[in-house]
Amino acid sequence: MRDGTLKRTARGILLSLVVAGGVASGSALARTIIVEVAPPPARVEVIPVQRHGYTWAPGYWSYPRNQYVWVNGHTMRTRTGYEWTPDRWNQVNGRHEYQAGRWTRGNDVHGQ
């Protein structure tokens, strides 16, 4: 009986470590998308009037399954002290590299 309890405890600890390792490595799974062909021009979007506390994330070209697919812009809740940097494609050494949108700290927050 005691041996069975020890095995269950060891198994539980091992499972916890595996799950924690999987969660911690989530950012390591992020990949950089680099494409030879430039994305098409951005589509024209009608931006709705934003309510107080909300901001607009513009649409962008995604690249799943080796082809460009338009992702529509959307309204999202503003984060106090941060500014939204939109998703975009940067030209690097003749190729096109995708940079996901993200929140960046506003310049006035840290006196920069």
FIKOLZA-1660 file (N, C-alpha, C; in steps of 0.1 Angstrom, whole numbers, plus 5000, padded with zeros to 4 digits):
% residues 112
   i   px   py   pz ch aa at
   1 5008 4988 5000  A  M  N
   1 5000 5000 5000  A  M CA
   1 5009 5013 5000  A  M  C
   2 5019 5012 5008  A  R  N
   2 5028 5024 5009  A  R CA
   2 5035 5026 4996  A  R  C
   3 5039 5015 4990  A  D  N
   3 5047 5015 4977  A  D CA
   3 5038 5021 4966  A  D  C
   4 5025 5018 4966  A  G  N
   4 5015 5023 4956  A  G CA
   4 5013 5038 4958  A  G  C
   5 5013 5043 4970  A  T  N
   5 5012 5057 4973  A  T CA
   5 5024 5065 4968  A  T  C
   6 5036 5059 4970  A  L  N
   6 5048 5066 4966  A  L CA
   6 5048 5067 4951  A  L  C
   7 5044 5056 4944  A  K  N
   7 5044 5056 4929  A  K CA
   7 5034 5067 4924  A  K  C
   8 5022 5068 4930  A  R  N
   8 5012 5078 4926  A  R CA
   8 5018 5092 4928  A  R  C
   9 5024 5094 4939  A  T  N
   9 5030 5107 4942  A  T CA
   9 5041 5111 4932  A  T  C
  10 5050 5101 4929  A  A  N
  10 5060 5103 4919  A  A CA
  10 5054 5106 4906  A  A  C
  11 5044 5099 4902  A  R  N
  11 5037 5100 4889  A  R CA
  11 5031 5114 4888  A  R  C
  12 5025 5119 4899  A  G  N
  12 5018 5132 4900  A  G CA
  12 5029 5143 4898  A  G  C
  13 5040 5142 4905  A  I  N
  13 5051 5152 4904  A  I CA
  13 5056 5152 4890  A  I  C
  14 5058 5141 4884  A  L  N
  14 5064 5140 4870  A  L CA
  14 5054 5146 4860  A  L  C
  15 5041 5143 4862  A  L  N
  15 5031 5149 4853  A  L CA
  15 5030 5164 4855  A  L  C
  16 5032 5169 4867  A  S  N
  16 5032 5184 4870  A  S CA
  16 5044 5190 4863  A  S  C
  17 5055 5184 4863  A  L  N
  17 5067 5189 4857  A  L CA
  17 5065 5190 4842  A  L  C
  18 5059 5179 4836  A  V  N
  18 5057 5179 4821  A  V CA
  18 5048 5190 4817  A  V  C
  19 5037 5192 4825  A  V  N
  19 5027 5202 4822  A  V CA
  19 5033 5216 4823  A  V  C
  20 5041 5218 4834  A  A  N
  20 5047 5231 4836  A  A CA
  20 5057 5234 4825  A  A  C
  21 5065 5224 4821  A  G  N
  21 5074 5226 4810  A  G CA
  21 5068 5229 4797  A  G  C
  22 5056 5223 4794  A  G  N
  22 5049 5226 4782  A  G CA
  22 5043 5240 4782  A  G  C
  23 5039 5245 4794  A  V  N
  23 5034 5259 4795  A  V CA
  23 5045 5269 4793  A  V  C
  24 5056 5266 4800  A  A  N
  24 5068 5275 4800  A  A CA
  24 5074 5276 4786  A  A  C
  25 5073 5265 4778  A  S  N
  25 5079 5265 4764  A  S CA
  25 5070 5271 4754  A  S  C
  26 5058 5276 4758  A  G  N
  26 5048 5281 4748  A  G CA
  26 5054 5292 4739  A  G  C
  27 5062 5302 4746  A  S  N
  27 5068 5312 4738  A  S CA
  27 5079 5307 4729  A  S  C
  28 5085 5296 4732  A  A  N
  28 5095 5290 4724  A  A CA
  28 5089 5284 4711  A  A  C
  29 5076 5282 4711  A  L  N
  29 5069 5276 4699  A  L CA
  29 5066 5287 4689  A  L  C
  30 5067 5300 4693  A  A  N
  30 5064 5310 4684  A  A CA
  30 5074 5310 4673  A  A  C
  31 5070 5312 4660  A  R  N
  31 5079 5311 4649  A  R CA
  31 5079 5324 4641  A  R  C
  32 5090 5327 4635  A  T  N
  32 5092 5338 4626  A  T CA
  32 5087 5334 4612  A  T  C
  33 5079 5342 4606  A  I  N
  33 5075 5339 4592  A  I CA
  33 5083 5348 4583  A  I  C
  34 5090 5342 4574  A  I  N
  34 5098 5350 4564  A  I CA
  34 5094 5345 4550  A  I  C
  35 5090 5354 4542  A  V  N
  35 5084 5351 4528  A  V CA
  35 5092 5358 4518  A  V  C
  36 5094 5352 4506  A  E  N
  36 5101 5358 4495  A  E CA
  36 5092 5368 4488  A  E  C
  37 5079 5366 4487  A  V  N
  37 5070 5374 4479  A  V CA
  37 5063 5384 4489  A  V  C
  38 5063 5397 4485  A  A  N
  38 5057 5408 4493  A  A CA
  38 5042 5405 4495  A  A  C
  39 5037 5410 4506  A  P  N
  39 5022 5409 4508  A  P CA
  39 5015 5419 4499  A  P  C
  40 5003 5416 4495  A  P  N
  40 4995 5426 4487  A  P CA
  40 4993 5439 4495  A  P  C
  41 4989 5449 4488  A  P  N
  41 4986 5462 4496  A  P CA
  41 4975 5459 4506  A  P  C
  42 4976 5467 4517  A  A  N
  42 4966 5466 4527  A  A CA
  42 4952 5470 4521  A  A  C
  43 4942 5463 4526  A  R  N
  43 4928 5467 4522  A  R CA
  43 4924 5479 4529  A  R  C
  44 4915 5486 4522  A  V  N
  44 4909 5498 4529  A  V CA
  44 4898 5494 4538  A  V  C
  45 4899 5498 4550  A  E  N
  45 4889 5494 4561  A  E CA
  45 4881 5507 4566  A  E  C
  46 4869 5505 4568  A  V  N
  46 4861 5516 4574  A  V CA
  46 4862 5514 4589  A  V  C
  47 4869 5524 4596  A  I  N
  47 4871 5522 4610  A  I CA
  47 4860 5529 4617  A  I  C
  48 4853 5521 4625  A  P  N
  48 4841 5526 4633  A  P CA
  48 4846 5536 4644  A  P  C
  49 4837 5545 4648  A  V  N
  49 4841 5554 4659  A  V CA
  49 4843 5545 4671  A  V  C
  50 4854 5548 4678  A  Q  N
  50 4857 5540 4690  A  Q CA
  50 4851 5546 4703  A  Q  C
  51 4845 5537 4711  A  R  N
  51 4841 5542 4724  A  R CA
  51 4853 5544 4733  A  R  C
  52 4851 5552 4743  A  H  N
  52 4861 5555 4753  A  H CA
  52 4866 5542 4759  A  H  C
  53 4879 5540 4759  A  G  N
  53 4885 5528 4765  A  G CA
  53 4887 5517 4755  A  G  C
  54 4885 5520 4742  A  Y  N
  54 4887 5510 4731  A  Y CA
  54 4896 5516 4720  A  Y  C
  55 4903 5507 4713  A  T  N
  55 4911 5512 4702  A  T CA
  55 4909 5502 4690  A  T  C
  56 4914 5506 4678  A  W  N
  56 4912 5499 4666  A  W CA
  56 4926 5492 4663  A  W  C
  57 4925 5479 4660  A  A  N
  57 4936 5471 4656  A  A CA
  57 4934 5469 4641  A  A  C
  58 4942 5475 4632  A  P  N
  58 4940 5474 4618  A  P CA
  58 4941 5460 4612  A  P  C
  59 4935 5458 4601  A  G  N
  59 4936 5445 4595  A  G CA
  59 4950 5443 4589  A  G  C
  60 4954 5431 4586  A  Y  N
  60 4967 5428 4581  A  Y CA
  60 4967 5415 4573  A  Y  C
  61 4977 5412 4565  A  W  N
  61 4978 5400 4557  A  W CA
  61 4985 5389 4566  A  W  C
  62 4979 5378 4568  A  S  N
  62 4984 5367 4575  A  S CA
  62 4990 5357 4564  A  S  C
  63 4998 5347 4568  A  Y  N
  63 5004 5338 4558  A  Y CA
  63 5003 5323 4562  A  Y  C
  64 4990 5318 4564  A  P  N
  64 4989 5304 4567  A  P CA
  64 4989 5296 4554  A  P  C
  65 4995 5284 4555  A  R  N
  65 4995 5274 4544  A  R CA
  65 5000 5280 4531  A  R  C
  66 5011 5288 4533  A  N  N
  66 5018 5293 4521  A  N CA
  66 5010 5302 4512  A  N  C
  67 5001 5310 4517  A  Q  N
  67 4994 5320 4509  A  Q CA
  67 4989 5331 4518  A  Q  C
  68 4988 5343 4513  A  Y  N
  68 4983 5355 4520  A  Y CA
  68 4968 5354 4522  A  Y  C
  69 4964 5357 4534  A  V  N
  69 4950 5357 4538  A  V CA
  69 4947 5370 4546  A  V  C
  70 4937 5378 4542  A  W  N
  70 4934 5390 4549  A  W CA
  70 4927 5387 4563  A  W  C
  71 4932 5394 4573  A  V  N
  71 4926 5393 4586  A  V CA
  71 4920 5407 4589  A  V  C
  72 4907 5407 4591  A  N  N
  72 4900 5420 4593  A  N CA
  72 4904 5427 4606  A  N  C
  73 4904 5440 4605  A  G  N
  73 4907 5448 4617  A  G CA
  73 4896 5446 4627  A  G  C
  74 4898 5450 4640  A  H  N
  74 4888 5448 4650  A  H CA
  74 4891 5458 4662  A  H  C
  75 4880 5460 4669  A  T  N
  75 4880 5468 4681  A  T CA
  75 4885 5460 4693  A  T  C
  76 4893 5466 4701  A  M  N
  76 4898 5459 4713  A  M CA
  76 4899 5469 4725  A  M  C
  77 4898 5464 4737  A  R  N
  77 4899 5472 4749  A  R CA
  77 4913 5478 4750  A  R  C
  78 4914 5491 4753  A  T  N
  78 4927 5498 4755  A  T CA
  78 4934 5493 4768  A  T  C
  79 4947 5493 4768  A  R  N
  79 4954 5490 4780  A  R CA
  79 4960 5503 4785  A  R  C
  80 4957 5507 4796  A  T  N
  80 4962 5520 4802  A  T CA
  80 4977 5520 4802  A  T  C
  81 4983 5531 4797  A  G  N
  81 4997 5532 4797  A  G CA
  81 5004 5525 4785  A  G  C
  82 4997 5519 4776  A  Y  N
  82 5002 5512 4765  A  Y CA
  82 4996 5517 4752  A  Y  C
  83 5004 5515 4741  A  E  N
  83 4999 5518 4727  A  E CA
  83 5000 5505 4719  A  E  C
  84 4990 5504 4710  A  W  N
  84 4989 5492 4701  A  W CA
  84 4999 5494 4689  A  W  C
  85 5008 5485 4687  A  T  N
  85 5017 5485 4675  A  T CA
  85 5011 5474 4666  A  T  C
  86 5006 5478 4655  A  P  N
  86 4998 5468 4646  A  P CA
  86 5007 5458 4640  A  P  C
  87 5001 5447 4636  A  D  N
  87 5007 5436 4629  A  D CA
  87 5013 5442 4616  A  D  C
  88 5025 5437 4611  A  R  N
  88 5030 5443 4599  A  R CA
  88 5041 5434 4593  A  R  C
  89 5044 5437 4581  A  W  N
  89 5055 5430 4574  A  W CA
  89 5066 5439 4572  A  W  C
  90 5078 5435 4575  A  N  N
  90 5090 5443 4574  A  N CA
  90 5099 5437 4563  A  N  C
  91 5105 5445 4555  A  Q  N
  91 5114 5440 4544  A  Q CA
  91 5128 5439 4551  A  Q  C
  92 5134 5427 4550  A  V  N
  92 5147 5424 4556  A  V CA
  92 5155 5416 4546  A  V  C
  93 5166 5422 4541  A  N  N
  93 5174 5415 4532  A  N CA
  93 5167 5409 4520  A  N  C
  94 5158 5417 4514  A  G  N
  94 5151 5413 4502  A  G CA
  94 5139 5403 4505  A  G  C
  95 5137 5400 4517  A  R  N
  95 5126 5391 4521  A  R CA
  95 5116 5399 4529  A  R  C
  96 5105 5392 4533  A  H  N
  96 5094 5399 4540  A  H CA
  96 5092 5391 4553  A  H  C
  97 5094 5398 4564  A  E  N
  97 5093 5392 4577  A  E CA
  97 5081 5397 4585  A  E  C
  98 5072 5388 4590  A  Y  N
  98 5060 5392 4597  A  Y CA
  98 5064 5395 4612  A  Y  C
  99 5058 5406 4616  A  Q  N
  99 5059 5410 4630  A  Q CA
  99 5045 5411 4636  A  Q  C
 100 5042 5403 4646  A  A  N
 100 5028 5403 4652  A  A CA
 100 5026 5416 4659  A  A  C
 101 5013 5421 4659  A  G  N
 101 5010 5432 4667  A  G CA
 101 5012 5430 4682  A  G  C
 102 5014 5441 4689  A  R  N
 102 5016 5439 4703  A  R CA
 102 5014 5453 4710  A  R  C
 103 5012 5452 4723  A  W  N
 103 5011 5464 4731  A  W CA
 103 5025 5468 4736  A  W  C
 104 5028 5481 4734  A  T  N
 104 5041 5487 4738  A  T CA
 104 5038 5498 4748  A  T  C
 105 5047 5500 4758  A  R  N
 105 5045 5510 4768  A  R CA
 105 5046 5524 4761  A  R  C
 106 5037 5533 4765  A  G  N
 106 5037 5546 4759  A  G CA
 106 5049 5554 4764  A  G  C
 107 5054 5563 4756  A  N  N
 107 5065 5571 4759  A  N CA
 107 5063 5580 4772  A  N  C
 108 5051 5585 4774  A  D  N
 108 5049 5593 4785  A  D CA
 108 5049 5586 4799  A  D  C
 109 5047 5573 4798  A  V  N
 109 5047 5565 4811  A  V CA
 109 5060 5565 4818  A  V  C
 110 5071 5563 4810  A  H  N
 110 5084 5562 4816  A  H CA
 110 5093 5574 4813  A  H  C
 111 5087 5585 4808  A  G  N
 111 5095 5597 4806  A  G CA
 111 5105 5595 4794  A  G  C
 112 5103 5587 4785  A  Q  N
 112 5112 5584 4774  A  Q CA
 112 5110 5595 4763  A  Q  C
% end
